[in-house]
Amino acid sequence: MTWQERFPGVSEADWHDWRWQHRRALRTASDLAGVIDLTDDERRGFELTADRFRVAVTPYYASLMDARHPRCPVRRQAVPLAAEAGEAAGDLHDPLGEDGRRPVRAIVRRYPDRALLLATDSCAVYCRHCTRRRITGGAEGAFNRASLEEAIAYVAAQREVRDVIVSGGDPLVLADDRLGWLLRALRAIPHLQILRLATRAPVTCPMRVDDALARLLRSVKPLFVVTHFNHPKECTPEAQEACERLVDHGVPVENQSVLLRRLNSSARTLVDLNERLLSWRVRPYYLHQGDVAEGTGHLRTPLSAGVEILTAMRGRTSGLAIPHLAVDLPGGGGKVTLQPDWRVGRGPGGTIFRSWNGREYSYPDPPESDVSCPYDEVFYAGAGNWGER
């Protein structure tokens, strides 16, 4: 069905207006029942999670749902199930240990040289696998101008911070004037080298990415947009136009997927997704193991599944289409990456490897093993200890 059939009476102008999409977000079981055939499990999900987790689905994103198939990956990312009200072993209210690392309200600092800036607690669509749902649930309250000014002042005072990720919530729910004020204030900090903006707008509300926004993001370069496609069903012409508009304006775009059980947990799906994204000039960056956020246990995969998927992808698609499999360690340990171990063992004078097709090959040891770089002492003279950055 087309969007016109699902949302009769809506004008082209309204449909392509991102503000209209936000205002008309579907938030209740009754709203969604007008678009899809809700199952008893979905209706129960609304009832059991009503006082815990927000629901909002832009009409655009709802138009991508399979109205009759309950396993539709778009539905499963946006419509709660009863299992979301339950708890799995290891579930945490603050799965990444962020709240103990917030020197000011809108900053999370887990690494010496990077900081996360929480620009808002709102999203156009609230993902059922959200890692920060304790914030996007609304209990903490919005981030006002004062909290953002405090965050900017904090970054300005921390000279070792060279990279800020602007996230939330989704910062692209903010209007251009407010977003522009924030990004320009950050760009004016002399020691801040890189800005990243994490958003699902190209996926859930691609009409948000217009020429004015693309020019704004380009004006504070170097800035990288990190978006979040999880399934090829989200790869629509509108999403492609949004991503290519950013790239055409000189804004690099990378994608972070979350591995979701029975939604995208197959090599076939992820190869398809990442090859489509590459054709749009969007670089696959991370494939995240699901965080242990409350109510998300039914969506998480065993760690072994991700490694098996990467093994199956290798040799069957370009290395450019294979993301890093990342686990953000519960409690605040930071990201670590997993990959298949292609080493079989040691052989005479070298290491034995298994290739993607199962064959074994030997890589010989080099004649010399000294890997120190003598010129570093000259090139980096007076630069201080790299390990203390």
N, C-alpha and C positions, 0 to 999 in steps of 0.2 A: 504493500500500500504506500502511496505517496503521502507526504505531509499534508497536502491539501485534503486528502480523503480522511485522514485521521483528525485533522483540526479544521473542519469546514468553517467557512466564514472569516478566516484569518487572512488578512491582506498580505501581499508580497512585501510591502514596506514594513509591516509589523514583524513578519517572520524573520526578516533580515536585520532587524534592530536588536542588538544584544541587550539593551535595557529592557525591551519588551520580553525577551526570552527569560531574563532574570525575574521580572515582575510576575510573569505567568508560570513560574515553576510549579510543577505538580508536587504536592506535599502530603497528600492523604491517600488512603486506600480508595476513597471515592474518586479522587482525581485520576488515579492510575487506572481504575476500573473502566474509565471512559476510553482508554487507549489499548489495554491488554486484558486478556481473560485471567484475572487474578485467581491463583490457586488458594485452597484453604490454608496452606502453609504460609503463603505470602500475607494473607489477611491476618493470620495469627502473628506473623512477624511485626506487622504494624501495631497490633494491640500490645504486644509484650515489650516493645522497644520505645513506645511513644514518649515515655518520660526520661529516656536515657540518650538516644541518638537522633540527630536530625535526619530528616528526609527532604530532599529537594531534587527534582529532575527537570531540566529545561525541556520545553516541548521538542526542541531539535533532537536532544539525546533520546527522549522517549520515542520519537519517530523511528529510531533505529531498532527498537525492540521487536522481536518476533512475538506477535500478539498471542500466539497459541502454544508456543513451546516453552515450558518452564525452565529449561536449561539454557535458554538464550544467554550468551555471555554479557550482553548489555543489561538485560534484566537482573542478572545475578550480581552485577556491580552496583546497581542502584536501588533495588527493591529488597527490603529486609525479609529474612526468613525467621521462623521461630527459633532456629538454632542460634541466632545472634543474641538472644537473651540468655543463653547458657554460658557456662564457663568451661574452658578446656584446661588441662594441666599446664601450668606455667604461664597462664594469662596474667598480664600486668596492666594496671591502670596507666602507668607511664612506662611503656615497654623499652624505651631507649634511654631511660634515666635522664631525661632532659630537665625536669623541674628542679633537680638539685644543681643544675649547671646553668642557671639563669641569673647572671649578675645584675641584670635589670629585667623588667617584666617582658620586654619584647625581644630579648636576645637569648639565644642558647649558644653556649660556648663549650664544645667538646674537644676541640683540637687547638693546638697553639696558634696556628696561622689562619684559622677560619672561624667564621661566626655565622649563625643562622639568625635572620631577622624575621620575626613574626609580624607581618604587615596587617593581618586581619584574621578574624576567627571564622569567616564566612567562605562558602564555596557556591558555585553555580549548581553543582551536583555533589552530593555527599556520598563518597564511595563507601561501600559496606566493608571494605578492607582497610579503612583509614588508620594509620598509625597514630595520628594526633587527635583522635576523636574525643578525648577528654577536653580538648580546647574547642574543636569545631562543633561539639555538642552544645555550646553556648553557656555552659555553667560558669566559665571564668569571666565572661563579658568581652565586649569589643575592645579593640586596640585604638585608642583615640590619638589625637595629634600630640598630646603631652607624652604618651608612652613611646611614640615614634621619635619625638625629639630627644627623649632620654636615651633611646637606642642609638641614634646618630651620634650623640655626644659620647657615648661609651666607646663606639668604634673609633671615633676621632682621637680618643685618649689612649687607645691600645695600639701602639705603633707596630707591634708584631702581627697584627691582623692584616692580611693582604688579600683576602678573598671573603666576600659576603654573599650568602645565598638568601635572597628575598623570597619568603614563602609564607606559610600561614597554616590553615586556610589557603585560598587562592588569591594572590595579589591582583589578578586581572578582574576581580569583581570591583576593584576601585576604578573610579573615573580617571581619565587621563591627567587632569590637573593635579589631583592628589598623588597619583602614582608618579607623575613627573617631578613634583616637589620632592618626594622621597628619594628617587633615583638621582636627581641632580645634587641633592645634599650629600649623598654618599659619594658620588663621583668627585665632589670637591675636596674630599679627604685625601691629602697627598700620598699617604702610604698605602692606600687601598688600590690594588692593581686590577682585580677581577671582580665583576659583578655577575651573579647568576640569578635568574628569575625562574622559579619553579611554578608551573601552571598546567592545568588540564584544559584550558580554554580551547586550544585547537581541536580537542577531542569532544568536549561537551557543549561548547558554544563558539564555534569557529568564526561566527560573524563578529565576535569581539575583536578579532585581529584585522583591523582595517589599516589603511595607509597611514593615518595619523598616528596610530599606536606604533606601527613599524618604524616610522620616522623618529618617534620619541625614543624607542629602544636603541636605535642606531646612534642617536645623539649622545648617549652615555657610554659608548664603546670604550674598552672591550666589555661587552655583555653577552652572555650565553643564555638562551632560553632552553630550559630543561622541561620537556613535556612528558606525557604519561599515557601512551597508547598501550593497551593490553591485548587487543584482539583485532584481526583483520576486518571484522565487521564494523569497527570504528573508522576504518580507512575510506572515508567517503570523498567525493569530489570537493565538498565544502572544506573538509579537513585538509585535503591536499592544497587547496587554494590558500588556506591560512598559513600552512607551513612554508609554502613556496613564496608567499608574500614576504615573510620574515627573512628568508634566505636571500631573496632578490634585493632586499633593502640592506643586506650586509650583516644580518643578525644570525649567527650560527645557532642551529637547533639540534639538540640531542634528546634522546628518548630513554626514559627509565620505565621498564615494565615491572610489574609484580607477578610472580609465579602464583597462580591461583588454581586450586585443585578443581579439576574437571571443567575449567573454563578455558585455560590456555596451556594446560600442563602436558603438551605434546610437542615433539620436535617439528612435526608438520605445521602446526599452528604458528610456532614462533619463527620458523624459517619464512613462512608466508608473510607474517607481519613485518619482519625486519627487512626482507627484500623489498616490500612495498615502500617502507619508510626510506630506505636507501635511494630508491628511484625518485623520491621527493627531495633528496639531499638532506635527509634527517639521519643523523648518526646514532645507531643503537649503542647505548652507553652501559647501563646496568640492567641485569635481570635480578630483581630483589627476591630473596626468600621472604615470605610473609613475616612481618613482625608479630610479636606475641601480644598484640593489643586485645583488650577485652572484647569478647563477642566475635572474634575472627577465626577461632580454631577450626571451624568447619571449612574454611577456605584455604587453610595452610597445607602444604605438601611436605612429605618427608625430605630431609636434606638430600638423601640419595637420589631422589627423583630429578632434581635440578642438574646434578652431575651426569646422570644418565642422558638427560635431554641434550646437554652440551656435547656429550660424546657422540650422540646420534647426528647432531648438526655438523660436526667437524667433517670436512671432506665432501659434504653435500651442499654446501653453500659457501660463499665468499667469507673469508675471515672478517671482513667489514660488517657482516650481518650477524656475527656472534658476539653478544654482549658479555660483560663480566658478570659472573654469578656472585652476588654479594649477600652476605649475612650481616645485618646490623646487630651486634651482640646485645642480648638483653641486659638491661641495667646500666648501659652507657659505655660499653667497651669499644664502641666505634665499629666501622665496617672492616670485615675481612672478606677475601674472595676465595672461592672454591673453583677447582677445575679438575678435569680427569687427569689421572696420573698415567702418563704414557710410557713411563719407564718400567721395563721388565726386570732389570738388574744389571749387574756388572758382567762384562765379558773380558776376554784377553785384550788388554790395552784400550778399553773403551766402555761405553754404556750401551746397553741393548734397549731399544725402544719398540713399542708396538704402534703401528701407523693406524690411521683412521679405518683402513680396510682389514685390519687384523694381522697384517704381515709384520715380521720382525726385521729390524735394521740395526746396524751397529754404527755408533758415532765414535770415532777414535779420539783418544786423549791427545791434546796438543803437545808439542815438544817442550813448551815452557808453561809454567803455572803461575808466574808472578803477574798479578792483575792490577798492581798499583799504578797510579797516574802521576809521574814525577812533576809534570808541568802545572798541576793543580796548585802547588805551593807558590808558583810564580803568578799564575792567572788570578788566584783568589787571595793574594797577599793583602793583609789588612782587612779582610772581609769578615773576620770573626769566625767563630765555630759554627759550622753549618748545622750541627746537631742542636744548637741553642736557638735556632730561628723561631 
